[in-house]
Amino acid sequence: MTAPRAVVLSAGAWSQSTHIPALREAGAEVVAVTSLSLERAAAIADQFGIPSAFDDPRLALDAEPDIAVIAGPPVSHLDQALAAIERGIAVLVEKPMALTGEEAQRIAVAGESAGVPVLVGFTWSSAELFARARDLIRSGALGRVEHASWSIHANTRQLLLGSPVAAWDPDARSESSTYTDRSRSGGGVGAVTMCHLLSVAHWVLGSSVASVACETYDGAAGLDLHMSALASWASGASGVLVATSTQVHGAPTRWFAEIRGSAGDLSIDTLTGEFSFVPAEGAGGSSVDPEAGRPDVRSPTRALVASWSGERVPSAMSARLGVAVTRTTDALYASARSGGAPTRVATG
């Protein structure tokens, strides 16, 4: 099979460390990159030996690619995704999928109508601990899930406060407004980090969030640095959702998950790699494997290439999951603006 032609729109620090290398690992030919700055686009193209660089995404789409990675801030996702889909180009949209759930829905519907694969850049489902948790729940070993407490703690504080240094790579630089301008990013820790938590929680539990009661702690610029919420799941379970931006620059992201079921309890710590399942009769056990708590951050990009070649879009990266996550984020922010009042998550 001929190698797919790929373009990376709004390439930045994450694209340099992740998307472009992953596309090449998967056998794709990267034919163009774009950036708001033509000089920056040209520098990235020169770094990776990519033949074309543009400051206008439309020019990259004119290069007749088969696949496109949409890697800019959420404000750019709708227009770029629709433009690519209209041309029959398979797309990977970075998370969060869009500024609003309505925009995410438009992208998902466009992809379905055109028969074009649309993926969202959710990486954490590739961590073995979460795949094991999903399998355990689907097997019925926990019985009916009654309560689920999820928290994620990521070193995004400096980015949210305006530092251009990429939290995942101290040698890379990001455009500060991508994280600090709410009109471009969609918010602070809720948009940047909570979306990861929501993608995994929806996927592992096999249910969507029905309503939330949310509060945030905002920084001096009014951007949320920490977010916590009580949640009700469509399955009937209750829950807690927590996302924080941590102090230590360069420290790994850490998750804690505790899921209580009618037939057992499950606990996860991604940093230590602890996975503990205790069934109701008490004869449980635990394992510790730090590697099992680490995601394969290049997995969505490789999945884009695989989907273009005919494989199914992974459920943990699907456009429909992206819509559910973005709608939940909408409800979280709406609740926070109302002072923590319970807010329904839009459906349909």
N, C-alpha and C positions, 0 to 999 in steps of 0.2 A: 504494500500500500504506500502511496506517495505520502511523504511527510507533510503535515498540515502547515500552512503559512500562518504565522501568529503576529499580532501586534499587541503592544502594551501601552495603554492609554493612561496619561498622567503618571508616568513612572517616577517613583521616588525611592526612598531608602528601603522600603519593604520589597519593592519590585527588584531592586538590585541584589538584595540578599536572598530573595526567595523566588519570585515569579520567573525571572529570566533564566536563572540556573535550572529551575524545575522544568520549564518548557524544553530546554535543551536536553535534559535528562530523559524526557519523555519522547524525544525524537522530533520535536517541532522545529521549524525554521523561523526564527524571529526576524521579521523583515522591516519592522519600523517601531520606533518608540516616540511618545510625545510627552511634552511638559509645557506648563504655562510659559516657561522660559526656553526659547529656542537654544540658547547657549547651554542650558542644563541638559536638554534633550540630546544635543550634539555630543556633550561630554559622556553621557551614558552610552550613546551609540558607539562612540570611539572606544570606550572601556570594554565593551562586549563584542565589538566587531559587527555591529548591526548596520545594514546598508543605508537606512533612511532615518531621519529625525525631523520632527515637525513640532510646531507650537499650536497646531490646529488638529484636533482628533479626526475631523472629516477627511483631511488629507491622508491620514493613516488608513482609514477605512476605504479610501479610493485605491489603496494598494492591493485590493481584492484578497484580503486574508480569509482564512477558513475559521479562525478562532480569534477572540479578542479578550484580553484581560483588562477590566475597567478598575483601575487602582487609585483613582483620585478620591477627593473627599465626597461624602454622600450627596452634596448639592449637585454634583455632575453626573450622578449615576443614571437618573431617569433618561435624560436626553441621549446620553451616549449609548445606553443599553438599547433603547428603542431604535436608534439609528443603525446599530449593528444588527439587531434582529430583523429589521426590515430588509436587510441585504442578505439574510440567511446565514449570518455569522453566529456561531456558537459563542456564548459569553460566560465568563466568570466575573461576577460583580463582587468586589470586596465588601466586607461587612463594615458598618451596617448597610443593609441592602439598599436603602434609600432614606431620604429625610423623613418620610412619613409612611405609615402603613398603606395609605391610598396610592402613593407612588410605587411602592413595592408591588402592590396588587396589579398595577398597570403593566409593570415589567413581566410579572409572572403570566398574566393573561396573554400578553403579546407573544411570549415564547411558546405557550401552549397552542395558540392560534396558528403560528407559523411552523410549528413542529421543529423548533430550534432548541437545542439544549441550553438551559440557563442554570448556572450554579452560583452559589454564594460561598464566599471564602471563610467558612467555618472550619477551623482546624482541629478543635479539641476532641471531636468524636474519634479521631485516630489514636488517642491515648488508650492503651489496652484496658486500663481500669474502668473506663466508661463503657467500653464494648462489653466487658464482663458483667457490669451492672445491668446493662440493657438485657443481655441474655438471661441473667438470673431472674429478672422481673418477668420477662416473657415466658420463662419456664414455669412460672407460678410458684416458685420456691418462697417468695415473700408473701404470697397470698394477695389480698387486696391492699394496695398502697393507701395508707391512711394519712401519713404526714411525710413531707420531704423538706429538709433544710439544706439550702445550697448557699455557699459563699465562695467568692473569688477575690483574690487580693493581688493586684498587679502593679508593677512599678511604672505607672503612667503619670505620677504626680508632677514630675518635671515638665512633661509634655503639656499637661493641662495648665501649668503655670507659665508656659511660654517658651520653654527651652527648645531649641531646634535639634538637640541631640537625640537620636533615635534610642528609645529605651532598650531595644533588643540588640543594638550595635553601636557602641560608643564612637565608632569611626564614621558612622553615616549621619546624614542630616535630613531632617524633615522640614517642610514648610510649616511654620508655627501656626498659621491661621487654620490649617487643617484640623487642629485640635482646640484652638482657643476661640475661634469664631463660631458661635452657636448656629448662625445662619448657614454656615458651610458644613459643620460637623454634625449638627442635630442635637448637640448637648455635650456634657462632660463625661464622667465615668459611666453614666447610664448608656450613652451612645457608643462609647469606645470599648467598654469592658463588659457591662451587663449583657450585651448582645451575645457574647461568648457563652455566658452562664445560661441564658435562656435557650440558646440553640441546643446545648447539651441536655439541659433538664427536659425540654420537650421531647427530644429524641430518646433519652433513656427511659423516661416514664411512659412514653407513648400517649401523652395527653397534653392538652394546651391549657394555658392559664386563662381562667374565666374572669377573675377580678383581682384587683390589687389595692392596697392602702399603703401609700409610699411617702417617705420623708427623705430629704437630702440634706447634706452639709455642703454649703457652697463656699467657694473661695472668695477672695476680695473682688474678683472680676465678675462674680455672679455665676460662675460655672461650677456645676456640682462635682465635688471631689470624692464624695462618698454617698452611697444610696442604699437604703434598706426598705423592705416592704413585707407586709403580710400578704400572702397569696392564697387564693382559692383556685383549685384545678377543676377543669371540666369533669374529671373522673370522680369528683367528690372529695378528694384529698385536700387537706390544708397544708400550708407551707410558709417558708421564710426565704426571701431572696436578698442577698447582700453582695454588693460590689464596692470595693474600696481602692483608692490609689495610695500606694505605699511610699514610704520615705526612701528606702534603699535603692539607689539607682543601680541597675544591672542585676538585682536579685531576681530569682526565678518567680514566675507566677505560681501562686499556691491556691489550691482548691480544698474545701472541706465539703463533704456531702454526707448527710445522715438521712436514711430513708427507713421509715417505720411501716411495717406491713402487718396484716393480721396473722401471718405465719412466720415472721422473723424480722430481724433488723439488719441493716447494711450500713457500714461506715467506710468512707474513702478519704484519704489524704494523699494528694498527688505529689507533694514534695518528698515524703518518705516512701511513697509507693505502697502504703498500707491499704489492704482490702480485707475487711472483717465482716463476716456474715455469721449471725447467731440465730438459728431457727428457734421457734417457740419452745421446743423441747430442751433447748440449751446445749445441745451437742454441736456447737459450731467451731469455727476456726478462723485464722487470719493468715495472711501472707504479706510479705514486705519485699517490694521490688521497685526501687526508684525509677528504673527505666520504664516500667509499666505506667507511670504517671506522666510521661512526657509525650507531647503530640508530635506528629510528623507534619511540620508546618508547610511542607511543599505538597502535601497530599491533595488539596483542592486544585492546584494547578495541573498536576498530573491527571487528576480525574477529568478535567476539562478536555484534555487531549483524548483520553479514553472514551469520553462521551461523544466527541466528534466522530470517533471511529466506530461508533455503534453500541457501546456499552451503556447500560442504564445509569442515569444520574444517581449517585448515592443519596439515600434518603436524608442523611445527615447534612447534606449540602444543597438540598433542593430549593427551588424558588418558593414553593409553598411553605417550607419551613421558614425561609427568609421573611415571608409575609407575616407569619404568625409571630415571629420574634419582633419585627418592627411594630406591629400593632400593639404588642405587649409593652414595648418601650414607650409608645405614644400614651398608653394608659398610665404607666408609671409617672411620666412627667405631668400628665393632667392631674393625677392624684396629688402629686407634690405641690403643684400650683394652688390646689384647693385647700392646702393645709393638712393633707393626709386622708381626705375623705375616700371611702371605698369607690372604686371606679371600674366599670365593666370594660373588658377588652372587646373591641369590635370583632365581628365575625362576618362570614359571607364572602 
